[in-house]
Structure formats: structure tokens, C-alpha cells
Amino acid sequence: MFRRVSRLLLSLVMLMTGAVVGVGATAGAAHADSCYTWNRTLSQGSSGSDVTQLQIRVAGWVTSGERLSYDGQYGARTAAAVRKFQTAYGLSADGVAGPATFSKIYALQDADCTPIHFSYAELNKCNSDWSGGAVSAATAKANALKTMWKLEAMRHALGDVPINISSGFRSRACNNAVGGSATSRHLYGDAADLVGSPSLCRLAQQSRTHGFSEILGPGYPGHNDHTHVAFDPSPYWSAPTCGI
């Protein structure tokens, strides 16, 4: 909690400093961020690893059924996601990622780049090194980070209510132990099983507009006690009890 409060204060100082020294429209952050620092304003036509880093953080701000690519290309869909992010947090919604947008992102992330309301530990209750899944440990962990940022967007859209995760990444051994499917997205690190409140149906319905392409919930076999969200190359939604 102390670390998160400190980062919020740091972000405020960064924004204020930028205003005092006259950070212009083409400038990036006033000070370096301990996770990642953007050094230029990004807009349609921009490309590079800094665009990819931005896409990771705004991929949860899309329309129903849409998935934002992490391709490093700032196209119309990335601009639309940025506008939704800006609107959600009370910023000027111009679709351009500049100092105010980056300062808000800095306030929303911890030093390990996870969003402030989620952690790697929540997305991996299987082992300590992310190994043993269907992809490399590094890929599984990177996929989990993308999932957390989508969940952060969903959390905010739901009114900043806590979202509880019962299961995230699983190695093949962990997946077998719980009777998971041999093709489960948990093996890839990009899935999360959500429990508690908001209701499972509310979670299933809301997740459609936050970049998740696989949604399984109440009414689907084995999913009456949780809502499963994931990134699946072949989109599939089924939560009959919830009208999905």
C-alpha cells in the first residue's frame, strides 16, 4: 500500500513539474518512471517498442469483441483505445498519448510494470518461475502482464471494485492436478478465473468489452463457480446463464 501511495504522489509531482517547466506537446515524461518511461508523444503513424508498451496498457479499452494487437504500430484502433482510456480517467480524449496520458499510466503501475491492483503472485499460484506450461516461462509471464492490464481496465469500468482471481497460470502438472483441459489457456499464462463479487454474470458480461476473446461462465460445463477469461486466437464465449 505504501509503495502504491508513493507512486501516486510521484505521478502527481511529475505532472506538476511538467507544467512548471513547460513540457511541450512533443515531450514525454518529466521524470523517469521506475517501470518504463516514454520519451516522446505517440500518435497515429508512430511505431516502435514504446508503442507496444502503450498497447499493453490500453488493450483493455476496446469495443465488444475487439482485440488490440501488440504490434508496435499506432493505428486507428490503438488511437481509439487511447481515447477510451483517456475518457475513463478524465483526460482530454484526443487519442494522442502525451505527458498527461503517460503520467496517468505511471500512477497506475508498480515498479515491476504490473497494474497497481494486481500482482504476478495473483496470476501464478502454481510455481515460482512460470515454467512447465505450453510456452516459455518468459512468454507465460508476459502474457500474464497483458491479462492484468485488461483486468485493471475492467476493474475501473466496474467502479473500481476489487476483482478476485482464483487461478491464473498453470504448469502442465498444476493443470492436470485440477482436471484442466489439455488445451487450457491457463497453460499459456493469459487466462484468469474470476470469483466473488461482482457477480459471475456481471464479470462475464463486462469482460466482452475489455479485450478478452475467451469467456466461459455460469451455464457452461464446470464454470458455475467462476468466470474464466482469456486471450484465445479462436474467440469463444459461452455463459448461457448470463445470456452469453
Disulfide bonds with the S-S distance in Angstrom:
Cys35-Cys113 1.95
Cys126-Cys174 2.14
Cys201-Cys242 2.08
